[in-house]
Structures are given as C-alpha cells and as structure tokens.
Amino acid sequence: MAPPHQRQNPRIRIQIPVFLRGTDALGVDFIELTKTLNISSTGACIASSHILQTEQVIQLTIPTPSPSTAGLVPYETPPISARVLRQESAGDLRLFGLEFVHPLS
C-alpha cells in the first residue's frame, strides 16, 4: 500500500475547463467556471476563488461545445464527485487537490 502522500496514478498536466459546484466555507452554494491544472483517473488539482473545506465533497462537470441540432452532444458531462484532500494559496486563487469519489474509467 502506498504512503498517503504518494500518488497511486500519474497525473497529466492539462488544463481542462470545468464547472465547480459546491458550498463554500460560509455555507453559500456556488457554481464557478474554473480549470484543472492536472488530472489522473483518481483525482485532479483545480484552481478556485472559493474557500473549500478539507474532506468536503464537490461536483465537477466538463462543459461541451454548443449542442448540435441532432442532440447527440450533451450540454455538459455527468457530474464527477470529488473530495477535497488539500489546499494551498496562489495569489487570489486557491489550489485544491481532489480525489474522485469514483475513479474515472
């Protein structure tokens, strides 16, 4: 078993736009368009201007291009639930290390 600080899966450095939905530290629901900084099948690092709590579960969805006339492309992906593992400040933004509740397949 890997130590808690060691990643189980390699992360890919890629910026993907995502909608972040959750409740901030004051109990206010929010939705924010942000991006990943890196991602793996089991987690991601995202930037956010909101204050999140460790162990909090948030929802990520990936926006898709404008809907096609045939309706084959959904407006966004199904929500991905993730747990906040850690955070650090980066200027006005905060960076959050997330663990997906269910690994991506």
C-alpha positions in Angstrom: 0.0 0.0 0.0 1.3 3.4 -1.0 2.0 6.1 1.7 -0.8 8.7 1.9 1.3 11.4 0.3 2.3 9.3 -2.7 0.1 9.3 -5.8 -1.3 6.0 -6.9 -1.7 7.1 -10.5 0.4 9.5 -12.6 -1.2 12.9 -13.3 -1.3 14.5 -16.7 -0.6 18.3 -16.7 -3.5 19.5 -18.7 -5.9 22.5 -18.3 -9.5 21.4 -18.8 -12.3 23.9 -18.2 -14.7 22.6 -15.5 -17.8 23.9 -13.7 -17.1 23.6 -9.9 -20.3 23.3 -7.8 -20.3 23.2 -4.1 -20.9 25.1 -0.9 -18.3 27.5 0.4 -17.0 27.7 4.0 -19.8 30.2 4.8 -22.5 27.7 3.7 -23.3 29.5 0.4 -23.9 27.4 -2.7 -21.9 28.4 -5.7 -21.0 27.4 -9.3 -17.7 28.6 -10.8 -16.1 28.1 -14.2 -12.5 27.1 -13.5 -9.9 24.7 -14.8 -7.9 21.7 -13.9 -4.1 22.1 -13.6 -3.5 18.3 -13.7 -5.7 15.2 -13.7 -5.5 11.4 -13.3 -8.1 8.7 -13.1 -8.3 9.1 -9.3 -8.0 12.9 -8.8 -7.2 16.3 -10.0 -5.8 19.7 -9.0 -8.0 22.7 -9.7 -7.9 26.4 -9.1 -10.8 28.2 -7.3 -11.5 31.6 -5.8 -13.8 29.9 -3.2 -12.9 28.6 0.2 -13.4 24.9 0.5 -13.0 22.6 3.5 -10.8 19.5 3.6 -13.0 16.3 3.2 -15.7 18.4 1.6 -17.4 16.7 -1.5 -17.8 18.9 -4.5 -19.1 18.3 -8.1 -17.2 18.9 -11.3 -18.7 18.9 -14.8 -17.0 19.5 -18.1 -18.7 21.9 -20.4 -19.2 20.7 -24.0 -19.4 22.6 -27.3 -22.8 24.2 -28.3 -25.5 21.5 -28.6 -25.8 20.0 -32.1 -29.0 20.1 -33.9 -29.2 16.3 -33.8 -28.9 16.5 -29.9 -26.1 13.9 -29.9 -23.7 16.1 -27.8 -24.9 16.8 -24.2 -24.6 20.3 -22.8 -22.1 19.1 -20.1 -20.8 15.8 -18.8 -22.5 14.0 -15.9 -21.2 15.4 -12.5 -18.0 13.9 -11.1 -18.0 13.9 -7.3 -14.6 14.7 -5.7 -13.4 15.0 -2.1 -11.1 17.9 -1.2 -7.8 16.5 0.2 -5.6 19.6 0.5 -5.3 23.2 -0.5 -2.7 25.9 -0.9 -2.8 29.6 -1.8 -1.6 31.0 -5.1 -2.3 34.8 -5.0 -6.0 35.4 -5.1 -6.7 31.8 -6.1 -6.5 28.6 -4.1 -5.3 25.4 -5.5 -7.2 22.2 -4.4 -6.0 18.6 -4.5 -9.1 16.5 -5.2 -9.7 12.7 -5.0 -12.6 11.4 -7.2 -15.2 9.6 -5.2 -15.3 7.0 -8.1 -12.2 6.7 -10.2 -12.6 7.7 -13.9 -12.7 4.8 -16.3 
